[in-house]
Amino acid sequence: MSDRLPGFSTLAVHAGAQPDPTTGARATPIYQTTSFVFNDADHAASLFGLQAFGNIYTRIGNPTNAVLEERVAALEGGTAALAVASGHAAQVVVLQQLMQPGDEFIAARKLYGGSINQFTHAFKSFGWNVVWADPDDIASFGRAVTPRTKAIFIESIANPAGSITDIEAISTVARKAGVPLIVDNTLASPYLIRPIDHGADIVVHSLTKFLGGHGNSLGGIIVDAGTFDWSTGGKYPMLSEPRPEYHGIRLQETFGNFAFAIACRVLGLRDLGPALSPFNAFMILTGIETLPLRMQKQCDNAKAVAEFLAGHPAVASVSYAGLASDKYNQLARKYAPRGAGAVFTFSLKGGYDAGVNLVSKLQLFSHLANVGDTRSLVIHPASTTHSQLDDAAKIKSGAGPDVVRLSIGIEDKEDLIADLEQALGT
């Protein structure tokens, strides 16, 4: 090719991949092996000492996974990436590099229910404390900053409500506080929003969702933007101080603008162990090839379905940033001009019972706890994904008792609307 930078769809198919040098296979092979042979003793020592790059053991890295990592890093505009077993695993590995017992991180209150649960309860056993802020009140992030704050965490498009977060405004708060901004970009995918372009320092995904796109493989990924100076103020000793397990190497000094991705691999993945299966990496890579096609179709379908629901007499309200009347529409135009995503919520006039009843009547929509599939999905968050929260917390997170979440697939929009129409009745 010429010096022209490849477009998004080209990167989705080609980034990170070459024909296999041994067999000529065009599709990335599944390297289904636990470990890799060293050339000699010196080669092995250099790999273990971080003096050379290469394969040691699939828990730490694998050639199939490496293609996936390079591809997502290219799509997100990052310097490097690390694939792990799930989106939750990505969050644990990221924060392990940043946090010490007693430290705090600030999180947007509008998050996936599983993340709220992980942050509130599971992370307490590590001594990591979450402080909640309101993404509709940017100043609340600044008020939450203390000397113990080590990061700010948001979602680009919030789950389940589909609201758009003002990434640039919160990035300004993070810069002032001297901490990295972590953005979960799962619902948007880099096709709709690239958080690094708007000030994010770290991007995480559940690869299980839109990037994989077919509901068949779990995975997570961490993308390093290469934008944060980890040596500032001694806040991040995992990156700035000598690492005794690697003969005193300072990761920031040695690896520069991809030091965070290296830390996640050699300090997080190595010791915590949430490795991604090479088979799942292969499946997710295959899904990414059609990401632009799927996301555009899903966004177009979602807007049509949201417009139908907005006019239905049984529906109290629709929360979809793609609607001109939605409070997040201006942010959607700024951050996601191709479409406001394929996940959104609506409220029914009949409350909790009406939501449960609707889910039971739908026939084409699958009732399950996932998003980002080629198939259209439905769930009643208050009785499932957010059931661990009290009613006040459910409402604050966008999952009140009358709320139903849809994840719109690639079916014909007329069929999706017909299924909702029969389930809602007149």
C-alpha positions as CSV (number, residue, x, y, z in Angstrom):
1,M,0.0,0.0,0.0
2,S,1.0,3.7,-0.3
3,D,1.7,5.9,2.7
4,R,-2.1,6.4,3.0
5,L,-3.4,5.5,6.5
6,P,-5.9,2.6,6.2
7,G,-9.5,3.3,6.9
8,F,-11.5,1.8,9.8
9,S,-13.0,-1.1,7.8
10,T,-9.7,-2.0,6.4
11,L,-8.1,-2.1,9.8
12,A,-11.0,-4.2,11.1
13,V,-10.1,-6.9,8.6
14,H,-6.3,-6.6,8.3
15,A,-4.7,-4.9,11.4
16,G,-2.2,-7.1,13.2
17,A,-2.6,-10.0,10.7
18,Q,-0.4,-11.5,8.0
19,P,-0.5,-14.8,6.2
20,D,1.0,-17.5,8.3
21,P,4.7,-17.7,7.4
22,T,4.9,-21.5,7.6
23,T,1.6,-22.6,5.9
24,G,0.5,-19.5,4.1
25,A,-2.9,-19.7,5.9
26,R,-4.7,-16.4,5.3
27,A,-7.0,-16.6,8.4
28,T,-5.1,-16.1,11.6
29,P,-4.4,-19.7,13.0
30,I,-5.5,-20.8,16.4
31,Y,-2.2,-21.4,18.3
32,Q,-3.7,-23.9,20.7
33,T,-0.7,-24.5,22.8
34,T,0.2,-23.9,26.4
35,S,3.9,-23.0,25.8
36,F,6.6,-22.3,23.2
37,V,10.1,-23.6,22.6
38,F,13.1,-21.4,23.2
39,N,15.9,-21.0,20.8
40,D,18.5,-21.5,23.5
41,A,19.2,-20.7,27.2
42,D,20.1,-17.0,26.4
43,H,16.9,-16.6,24.4
44,A,14.8,-18.0,27.3
45,A,16.6,-15.7,29.8
46,S,16.1,-12.6,27.7
47,L,12.3,-13.3,27.4
48,F,11.9,-13.9,31.1
49,G,13.9,-10.7,31.8
50,L,11.8,-8.5,29.5
51,Q,14.9,-7.9,27.4
52,A,13.2,-9.4,24.3
53,F,9.7,-9.8,23.1
54,G,8.4,-13.3,22.3
55,N,6.2,-16.2,23.4
56,I,6.8,-18.0,26.7
57,Y,3.4,-19.4,27.9
58,T,-0.1,-18.8,26.8
59,R,-1.1,-17.4,30.2
60,I,1.2,-14.4,29.4
61,G,0.8,-14.2,25.6
62,N,-0.1,-16.1,22.5
63,P,0.3,-15.4,18.8
64,T,-3.5,-15.6,18.1
65,N,-4.2,-13.3,21.0
66,A,-1.4,-10.9,19.8
67,V,-3.2,-10.3,16.5
68,L,-6.4,-9.5,18.4
69,E,-4.5,-7.1,20.6
70,E,-2.8,-5.3,17.7
71,R,-6.1,-5.0,15.8
72,V,-8.1,-3.5,18.7
73,A,-5.2,-1.1,19.6
74,A,-5.2,0.0,15.9
75,L,-9.0,0.5,15.9
76,E,-8.9,2.5,19.2
77,G,-5.8,4.5,18.2
78,G,-3.8,3.2,21.2
79,T,-0.1,2.2,21.4
80,A,-0.7,-1.4,22.6
81,A,-3.3,-3.7,24.1
82,L,-3.7,-6.8,26.3
83,A,-6.5,-9.3,25.8
84,V,-7.9,-11.1,28.9
85,A,-10.6,-13.6,29.7
86,S,-13.5,-11.1,30.2
87,G,-14.4,-7.5,30.6
88,H,-14.5,-7.9,34.4
89,A,-11.0,-9.3,34.2
90,A,-9.8,-6.3,32.3
91,Q,-11.1,-4.0,35.0
92,V,-9.3,-6.0,37.7
93,V,-6.0,-6.1,35.8
94,V,-6.2,-2.3,35.0
95,L,-6.8,-1.3,38.6
96,Q,-4.2,-3.6,40.0
97,Q,-1.5,-1.5,38.3
98,L,-2.9,1.7,39.8
99,M,-4.2,1.0,43.2
100,Q,-2.7,0.2,46.6
101,P,-4.8,-0.8,49.7
102,G,-6.7,2.3,50.9
103,D,-6.6,4.0,47.6
104,E,-9.7,5.4,45.8
105,F,-11.0,5.7,42.3
106,I,-14.0,7.7,41.1
107,A,-16.6,6.0,39.0
108,A,-19.6,7.3,37.1
109,R,-22.8,6.2,38.8
110,K,-24.3,5.2,35.4
111,L,-22.6,1.9,34.8
112,Y,-23.3,-1.7,34.0
113,G,-24.8,-3.4,37.1
114,G,-22.0,-6.0,37.2
115,S,-19.4,-3.2,37.3
116,I,-21.3,-1.5,40.1
117,N,-21.3,-4.7,42.1
118,Q,-17.6,-5.4,41.4
119,F,-16.6,-1.9,42.4
120,T,-18.8,-1.8,45.5
121,H,-18.2,-5.2,46.9
122,A,-15.5,-7.4,45.3
123,F,-12.9,-4.6,45.2
124,K,-13.3,-4.0,48.9
125,S,-11.4,-7.2,49.6
126,F,-8.4,-5.6,47.8
127,G,-8.7,-2.4,49.9
128,W,-9.8,-0.4,46.8
129,N,-12.5,2.1,47.5
130,V,-14.9,3.5,44.9
131,V,-16.3,7.0,45.1
132,W,-19.4,7.7,42.9
133,A,-19.9,10.7,40.8
134,D,-22.8,11.8,38.5
135,P,-22.0,12.0,34.8
136,D,-24.7,14.5,34.4
137,D,-22.9,16.8,36.9
138,I,-19.3,17.0,35.7
139,A,-18.4,19.1,38.8
140,S,-19.2,16.1,41.0
141,F,-16.1,14.3,39.6
142,G,-13.9,17.2,40.8
143,R,-15.6,17.3,44.2
144,A,-14.8,13.6,44.6
145,V,-11.1,14.0,44.1
146,T,-8.9,13.4,47.2
147,P,-5.2,12.7,47.7
148,R,-6.0,9.0,47.6
149,T,-7.7,9.2,44.1
150,K,-5.8,7.1,41.6
151,A,-8.2,7.0,38.6
152,I,-11.5,8.0,37.1
153,F,-13.7,5.4,35.4
154,I,-16.6,6.0,33.0
155,E,-18.5,4.3,30.2
156,S,-18.6,6.1,26.8
157,I,-22.2,5.0,26.3
158,A,-23.7,4.0,29.7
159,N,-25.3,0.6,30.2
160,P,-28.3,0.1,30.4
161,A,-29.7,3.6,29.6
162,G,-27.6,4.3,26.5
163,S,-26.8,7.8,27.7
164,I,-23.7,9.5,26.3
165,T,-20.9,10.6,28.6
166,D,-19.0,13.8,28.1
167,I,-15.6,12.3,27.9
168,E,-13.7,15.5,27.1
169,A,-15.2,17.3,30.1
170,I,-14.3,14.5,32.5
171,S,-10.9,14.1,31.0
172,T,-10.2,17.7,32.0
173,V,-11.1,16.8,35.6
174,A,-8.7,13.8,35.4
175,R,-5.9,16.0,34.0
176,K,-6.3,18.5,36.7
177,A,-6.3,15.8,39.4
178,G,-3.2,14.1,37.8
179,V,-4.9,10.7,37.4
180,P,-5.7,8.6,34.3
181,L,-9.1,8.5,32.7
182,I,-10.3,4.9,32.1
183,V,-13.2,4.6,29.6
184,D,-15.2,1.4,29.1
185,N,-16.1,1.6,25.4
186,T,-18.0,-1.6,25.2
187,L,-21.4,-0.3,24.1
188,A,-20.0,2.2,21.5
189,S,-17.1,0.1,20.1
190,P,-14.4,2.2,18.3
191,Y,-16.6,2.3,15.2
192,L,-18.9,4.8,17.0
193,I,-16.5,6.5,19.6
194,R,-12.8,6.4,20.0
195,P,-12.3,7.7,23.6
196,I,-8.6,8.2,23.2
197,D,-9.4,11.0,20.7
198,H,-11.3,12.7,23.5
199,G,-8.8,12.4,26.3
200,A,-9.0,8.8,27.6
201,D,-5.7,7.3,28.9
202,I,-6.9,3.7,29.1
203,V,-9.8,2.0,27.2
204,V,-11.4,-1.3,28.3
205,H,-13.9,-3.5,26.5
206,S,-15.9,-6.6,27.1
207,L,-15.0,-8.3,23.8
208,T,-17.9,-10.5,24.4
209,K,-20.3,-7.8,23.2
210,F,-20.1,-5.7,20.0
211,L,-16.5,-6.4,19.1
212,G,-17.0,-10.2,19.0
213,G,-20.6,-9.6,18.1
214,H,-22.0,-13.1,17.9
215,G,-22.7,-14.1,21.5
216,N,-20.3,-17.1,21.3
217,S,-17.1,-16.1,23.1
218,L,-16.1,-14.4,26.3
219,G,-13.2,-11.9,26.3
220,G,-12.0,-8.6,27.5
221,I,-9.3,-6.1,26.4
222,I,-7.2,-3.2,27.8
223,V,-5.9,-0.6,25.4
224,D,-3.1,1.7,26.4
225,A,-3.4,5.2,24.9
226,G,0.3,6.0,25.7
227,T,-0.7,9.4,26.9
228,F,-0.1,9.3,30.7
229,D,3.1,10.0,32.5
230,W,3.3,7.3,35.1
231,S,6.3,8.8,36.9
232,T,4.4,11.9,38.0
233,G,4.5,12.4,41.8
234,G,5.3,8.8,42.6
235,K,1.6,7.9,42.5
236,Y,2.0,4.7,40.5
237,P,4.9,2.7,41.9
238,M,4.0,-0.4,39.9
239,L,5.1,1.5,36.8
240,S,7.6,4.1,38.1
241,E,9.6,2.1,40.7
242,P,12.1,-0.7,40.2
243,R,10.4,-4.0,39.8
244,P,12.3,-6.6,41.9
245,E,10.8,-9.5,39.9
246,Y,12.5,-8.1,36.8
247,H,15.9,-7.2,38.1
248,G,15.0,-3.6,38.9
249,I,13.5,-2.5,35.6
250,R,11.4,0.6,35.8
251,L,8.5,-0.1,33.3
252,Q,7.8,3.6,32.6
253,E,11.5,4.3,31.8
254,T,12.0,1.1,29.8
255,F,8.8,0.9,27.7
256,G,7.7,4.5,27.4
257,N,4.3,5.1,25.8
258,F,3.2,1.4,26.1
259,A,4.5,0.8,29.6
260,F,0.9,0.5,31.0
261,A,0.1,-2.4,28.6
262,I,3.3,-4.1,29.5
263,A,2.6,-3.7,33.2
264,C,-0.9,-5.2,32.7
265,R,0.7,-8.2,31.0
266,V,3.8,-8.9,33.1
267,L,2.5,-7.9,36.5
268,G,-1.3,-8.4,36.2
269,L,-2.0,-11.2,33.7
270,R,1.1,-13.1,34.7
271,D,0.2,-13.3,38.4
272,L,-3.6,-13.0,38.4
273,G,-4.0,-15.4,35.5
274,P,-7.2,-14.4,33.6
275,A,-5.8,-15.5,30.2
276,L,-8.0,-15.4,27.1
277,S,-8.3,-18.7,25.2
278,P,-6.7,-18.6,21.8
279,F,-9.9,-20.2,20.4
280,N,-12.0,-17.3,21.8
281,A,-9.4,-14.8,20.4
282,F,-9.9,-16.4,16.9
283,M,-13.7,-16.2,17.2
284,I,-13.6,-12.5,18.3
285,L,-11.1,-11.6,15.5
286,T,-13.6,-13.1,13.0
287,G,-16.4,-11.0,14.5
288,I,-14.3,-7.8,14.4
289,E,-14.0,-8.2,10.6
290,T,-17.7,-7.3,10.2
291,L,-17.9,-4.7,13.1
292,P,-18.5,-1.7,10.8
293,L,-21.3,-3.4,8.9
294,R,-23.0,-4.8,12.0
295,M,-22.7,-1.6,14.1
296,Q,-24.2,0.6,11.4
297,K,-27.1,-1.8,10.8
298,Q,-27.7,-2.1,14.6
299,C,-27.6,1.7,15.1
300,D,-30.1,2.2,12.2
301,N,-32.4,-0.5,13.5
302,A,-32.2,0.9,17.1
303,K,-33.2,4.4,16.0
304,A,-36.2,3.0,14.1
305,V,-37.3,0.8,17.1
306,A,-36.8,3.8,19.5
307,E,-39.0,6.0,17.3
308,F,-41.7,3.4,17.3
309,L,-41.6,3.0,21.1
310,A,-41.6,6.7,21.6
311,G,-45.0,6.9,19.9
312,H,-46.6,3.9,21.6
313,P,-49.4,4.6,24.2
314,A,-48.1,1.9,26.7
315,V,-44.6,3.5,26.8
316,A,-44.0,6.2,29.4
317,S,-40.5,7.3,28.0
318,V,-37.7,6.2,25.8
319,S,-34.0,6.8,26.7
320,Y,-32.1,6.8,23.4
321,A,-29.6,9.4,22.6
322,G,-30.3,9.1,18.9
323,L,-33.8,10.7,19.3
324,A,-33.8,14.4,18.6
325,S,-35.8,14.9,21.8
326,D,-33.4,13.0,24.1
327,K,-31.3,15.0,26.6
328,Y,-28.1,13.3,25.4
329,N,-28.8,14.0,21.7
330,Q,-26.3,16.9,21.4
331,L,-23.6,14.7,23.1
332,A,-24.4,11.9,20.6
333,R,-24.0,14.3,17.7
334,K,-20.6,15.3,19.0
335,Y,-19.2,11.9,20.1
336,A,-21.1,9.4,18.0
337,P,-22.2,11.0,14.7
338,R,-22.5,7.6,13.0
339,G,-25.2,6.5,15.5
340,A,-26.0,6.5,19.2
341,G,-25.5,2.8,19.7
342,A,-27.8,-0.2,19.7
343,V,-28.5,-0.5,23.4
344,F,-31.2,1.6,25.1
345,T,-34.0,1.5,27.6
346,F,-37.6,2.5,27.8
347,S,-40.1,2.8,30.7
348,L,-43.5,1.2,30.7
349,K,-46.6,2.9,32.2
350,G,-47.4,-0.3,34.1
351,G,-44.2,-0.3,36.1
352,Y,-42.3,-3.4,37.3
353,D,-45.1,-5.9,36.4
354,A,-45.5,-4.5,32.9
355,G,-41.8,-4.9,32.3
356,V,-41.7,-8.5,33.4
357,N,-44.9,-9.2,31.4
358,L,-43.4,-7.6,28.2
359,V,-40.3,-9.7,28.4
360,S,-42.3,-12.9,28.7
361,K,-44.4,-12.1,25.6
362,L,-41.7,-11.2,23.1
363,Q,-40.9,-13.9,20.6
364,L,-38.2,-12.7,18.3
365,F,-36.2,-10.9,21.0
366,S,-34.1,-13.3,23.2
367,H,-34.5,-12.8,26.9
368,L,-30.9,-13.1,28.3
369,A,-28.2,-11.2,30.1
370,N,-26.0,-10.0,27.2
371,V,-25.7,-7.1,24.7
372,G,-24.0,-6.6,21.3
373,D,-25.2,-9.8,19.6
374,T,-26.3,-10.1,16.0
375,R,-29.7,-11.2,17.5
376,S,-31.9,-8.7,19.3
377,L,-32.0,-9.1,23.1
378,V,-34.2,-8.0,25.9
379,I,-33.9,-7.9,29.7
380,H,-35.7,-6.3,32.7
381,P,-32.7,-4.9,34.6
382,A,-34.4,-4.4,37.9
383,S,-35.2,-8.1,38.3
384,T,-31.8,-9.3,36.8
385,T,-28.6,-7.4,36.1
386,H,-29.3,-4.6,38.6
387,S,-31.3,-6.7,41.1
388,Q,-28.5,-6.5,43.8
389,L,-29.1,-2.7,44.0
390,D,-31.7,-1.1,46.2
391,D,-34.5,0.9,44.4
392,A,-32.8,4.2,44.8
393,A,-29.5,2.9,43.3
394,K,-31.4,1.2,40.5
395,I,-33.0,4.5,39.5
396,K,-29.7,6.4,39.7
397,S,-28.0,3.9,37.4
398,G,-30.9,4.1,34.9
399,A,-32.4,0.7,35.8
400,G,-35.6,1.6,37.6
401,P,-38.4,-0.9,38.2
402,D,-40.3,0.1,35.1
403,V,-37.3,0.0,32.8
404,V,-36.7,-2.5,30.0
405,R,-33.4,-2.7,28.1
406,L,-33.1,-3.7,24.5
407,S,-30.0,-4.6,22.5
408,I,-30.9,-4.3,18.9
409,G,-29.5,-6.8,16.4
410,I,-29.2,-7.0,12.6
411,E,-32.7,-8.4,11.8
412,D,-35.1,-6.5,9.6
413,K,-36.4,-3.6,11.7
414,E,-40.0,-4.2,10.6
415,D,-39.9,-7.7,12.2
416,L,-38.5,-6.2,15.5
417,I,-41.2,-3.6,15.6
418,A,-43.9,-6.2,14.9
419,D,-42.7,-8.3,17.8
420,L,-42.7,-5.4,20.2
421,E,-46.1,-4.3,18.9
422,Q,-47.7,-7.7,19.6
423,A,-46.1,-7.9,23.1
424,L,-47.1,-4.4,24.1
425,G,-50.7,-4.8,22.8
426,T,-52.9,-1.8,22.3
